[in-house]
């Protein structure tokens, strides 16, 4: 292959770089200040080309509150129109049924406005909820935070993991150190868009987190625990208010989580998870109750719900590059079956896309192998992606 073949693909980018409208910001990061709309046509990356066009025409996107207000007005007008066109109560039954069916499946002039409720909000930026926010299928998207914590300390090592299933109980202590490394990778992609009219998307997600005894040279620096979590999710846009919060989304997912190990260290479970999401200003709240699908007699961890919980809630604050999150989960039982966990995390900018990441976890189930082990964990490192 000729080494000159890639030139046609690079030529548009080189042309853009040569334009007077493309400058470098003080931090060295390229900043597009196009002198014309035509210059933007040379940008190959879709997201950058759209940002270029918006800058060229000096477009100011409506705020989330404006999108919400427009959606509320459209809903009120649609209701008024429906009431005005309704047949009288003494009209024939056939006519009244035809009107109701038509109203249920109508594609009126207000649908597009209502479908953009919440555009620009935190949850919209993460799940492409508004009609104009949707970016198509089979494109990689951020899901959960992506980070590397070179220092991850625990207050109590779990050297003999146990389970009510005797086949999943370790009898010989493991040689572990209190300080290890932890990293997490996570992404999602959309498989199907707008399943029901202009709403309802099917996503696939994958998250992997590893705990690595990298400083434990005596034990050959093993990976102590890796959790694999694929899932498929159906997500819907919603639009309602509850105590000053906006209900933005609802969903249902099928989730599998396991550590991919053999007995006695094998741990796994399958869940059906419900999701509802709310946001306001710089805050977002996601609540997830779940139901565990029984594993039968070969259950690695039959009491996992009493430790890892039957639901969780995550509250996130994001503003000016600073992001704080708090996750809590509980078994929703009392007495000896009452267990749970809290995790707080702070993400902050260091340089350009590089961010610092600090997290503190206390309770049960920091990982699957530790599902019934209570300890405090503190991690310090860097992240490439946070929640928002």
Residue pairs with C-beta under 8 A, 6 or more apart in sequence:
9 44
12 42
12 43
12 44
13 42
13 43
13 44
15 42
16 22
16 32
16 39
16 42
16 43
19 34
19 35
19 39
20 35
21 32
21 33
21 34
21 35
21 36
21 39
22 30
22 31
22 32
22 33
22 34
23 30
23 31
23 33
24 30
24 31
25 31
27 351
27 352
29 352
32 40
32 43
32 48
32 51
32 52
32 55
33 55
34 40
34 52
34 55
34 56
36 56
37 53
37 56
37 57
39 52
39 56
40 49
40 52
40 53
40 56
41 49
43 49
43 52
53 59
54 61
61 120
62 70
62 119
62 120
63 120
64 118
64 119
64 120
64 121
64 124
67 116
67 117
67 118
67 119
67 120
67 130
68 117
68 118
68 239
68 246
70 113
70 116
71 113
71 114
71 116
71 117
71 118
71 239
72 117
73 113
74 110
74 113
74 114
75 110
75 114
77 110
78 108
78 110
78 114
81 108
82 103
85 99
86 99
87 95
87 96
87 99
107 197
111 197
111 198
112 131
112 198
114 239
115 130
115 131
115 198
115 199
115 237
116 130
116 131
116 132
116 133
117 130
117 237
117 239
118 124
118 129
118 130
118 237
118 239
118 246
118 248
118 279
119 130
119 132
119 133
120 130
120 133
121 129
121 246
121 248
121 279
122 279
122 282
122 283
122 284
122 316
122 318
122 388
123 129
123 248
123 249
123 277
123 278
123 279
123 284
123 286
124 130
124 133
124 248
125 133
125 388
126 142
126 387
126 388
127 201
127 203
127 235
127 249
127 277
128 134
128 135
128 190
128 201
129 235
129 237
129 248
129 249
130 237
131 198
134 193
134 194
134 201
136 190
136 193
137 189
137 190
137 191
137 192
137 193
138 189
138 190
138 191
139 189
139 190
140 187
140 188
140 189
141 187
141 188
141 189
141 190
142 186
142 187
142 188
142 385
143 186
143 187
143 188
143 205
143 206
143 207
144 184
144 186
144 207
144 387
145 184
145 186
145 345
145 347
145 357
145 383
145 385
145 386
145 387
146 184
146 185
146 186
146 383
146 384
146 385
147 183
147 184
147 357
147 381
147 382
147 383
147 384
147 385
148 181
148 182
148 183
148 381
148 382
148 383
149 181
149 182
149 183
149 357
149 359
149 379
149 380
149 381
150 181
150 380
150 381
151 179
151 181
151 379
151 380
151 381
152 179
152 180
152 181
152 182
152 211
152 377
152 378
152 379
152 381
153 178
153 179
153 377
153 378
153 379
154 178
154 366
154 375
154 376
154 377
155 178
155 375
155 376
155 377
156 373
156 374
156 375
156 376
157 176
157 177
157 178
157 375
158 176
158 369
158 370
158 373
158 375
159 170
159 173
159 174
159 175
159 176
160 169
160 170
160 171
160 172
160 173
160 174
161 168
161 169
161 170
161 264
161 265
161 369
161 370
161 373
162 168
162 169
162 170
162 372
163 169
163 264
163 267
163 300
163 301
163 302
163 303
163 372
164 301
164 302
164 303
165 299
165 300
165 301
165 302
167 263
167 264
168 263
168 264
168 265
168 266
168 267
168 300
168 301
169 264
170 264
170 265
171 264
175 216
175 218
175 219
176 213
176 216
176 219
176 224
177 213
177 215
177 216
179 215
180 211
180 212
180 213
180 214
180 215
180 216
180 224
181 211
181 212
181 214
181 215
182 209
182 210
182 211
182 212
182 379
182 381
183 209
183 210
183 212
184 207
184 208
184 209
184 210
185 207
185 208
185 209
186 205
186 206
186 207
186 208
186 385
187 205
187 206
188 203
188 204
188 205
188 206
188 233
189 203
189 204
190 201
190 202
190 203
191 202
191 203
191 204
191 232
192 201
192 202
193 201
194 200
194 201
195 201
195 202
195 234
196 236
199 236
199 237
200 234
200 235
200 236
201 234
201 235
202 232
202 233
202 234
202 235
203 232
203 233
203 234
203 235
204 230
204 231
204 232
204 233
205 229
205 230
205 231
205 232
205 233
205 253
206 228
206 229
206 230
206 231
207 227
207 229
208 226
208 227
208 228
208 229
209 226
209 227
209 367
210 223
210 225
210 226
210 227
211 223
211 224
211 225
211 226
211 367
212 221
212 222
212 223
212 224
213 219
213 221
213 222
213 223
213 224
214 221
215 221
216 222
224 369
225 259
225 367
225 368
225 369
225 370
226 259
226 260
227 257
227 258
227 259
227 367
227 368
228 257
228 258
228 259
228 260
229 255
229 256
229 257
230 255
230 256
231 253
231 254
231 255
231 256
231 273
232 253
232 254
233 251
233 252
233 253
233 254
233 275
234 251
234 252
234 253
235 249
235 250
235 251
235 275
236 249
236 250
236 251
237 248
237 249
238 247
238 248
238 249
238 250
238 276
239 246
239 247
239 248
240 246
240 247
241 247
242 278
244 280
245 278
245 279
245 280
245 285
246 278
246 279
246 280
247 276
247 277
247 278
248 277
248 278
248 279
249 275
249 276
249 277
250 274
250 275
250 276
250 277
251 274
251 275
251 276
252 272
252 273
252 274
252 275
253 272
253 273
253 275
254 270
254 271
254 272
254 273
255 270
255 271
255 272
255 273
255 290
256 268
256 269
256 270
256 271
257 268
257 269
257 270
257 271
257 368
258 266
258 267
258 268
258 269
258 368
259 265
259 266
259 267
259 268
259 367
259 368
259 369
261 267
263 300
265 369
266 300
267 300
267 301
267 304
267 368
267 369
267 371
268 295
268 300
268 301
268 368
269 292
269 293
269 295
269 301
269 304
269 308
270 292
270 293
270 295
271 290
271 291
271 292
271 293
272 290
272 291
272 293
273 288
273 289
273 290
274 288
274 289
274 290
275 286
275 287
275 288
276 286
276 287
277 284
277 285
277 286
277 287
278 284
278 285
278 286
279 285
282 317
282 318
282 319
283 315
283 316
283 317
284 315
284 316
284 318
284 387
284 388
285 313
285 314
285 315
285 316
286 313
286 314
287 311
287 312
287 313
288 311
288 312
288 313
288 314
289 310
289 311
290 310
290 311
291 310
292 304
292 305
292 310
295 302
301 368
301 371
301 372
303 372
304 371
304 372
305 331
306 331
306 333
306 337
306 339
307 331
307 339
307 364
307 365
307 371
307 372
308 329
308 364
308 365
308 371
309 329
309 330
309 331
309 332
309 339
309 340
309 341
309 365
310 330
310 331
310 332
311 329
311 330
311 332
312 327
312 328
312 329
313 327
313 328
313 329
314 325
314 326
314 327
314 387
315 325
315 326
315 327
316 323
316 324
316 325
316 326
316 387
316 388
317 323
317 324
317 325
318 324
318 386
318 387
318 388
321 348
321 349
321 355
322 346
322 347
322 348
322 349
323 346
323 347
323 348
323 386
323 387
323 388
324 344
324 345
324 346
324 347
325 343
325 344
325 345
325 347
325 386
325 387
326 342
326 343
326 344
326 345
327 341
327 342
327 343
327 344
328 340
328 341
328 342
328 343
329 340
329 341
329 365
330 338
330 339
330 340
331 337
331 338
331 339
331 340
339 363
339 364
339 374
340 363
340 364
341 361
341 362
341 363
341 364
341 365
341 366
342 361
342 362
342 363
343 359
343 360
343 361
343 362
344 359
344 360
345 357
345 358
345 359
345 360
346 356
346 357
346 358
346 359
347 355
347 356
347 357
347 383
347 386
348 355
348 356
349 355
349 356
350 356
350 382
353 384
354 382
354 384
355 382
355 383
355 384
355 386
356 381
356 382
356 383
357 379
357 380
357 381
357 382
357 383
357 386
358 378
358 379
358 380
359 377
359 378
359 379
360 376
360 377
360 378
360 379
361 376
361 377
361 378
361 379
362 375
362 376
362 377
363 374
364 370
364 371
364 372
364 373
364 374
365 371
365 372
365 373
366 375
366 377
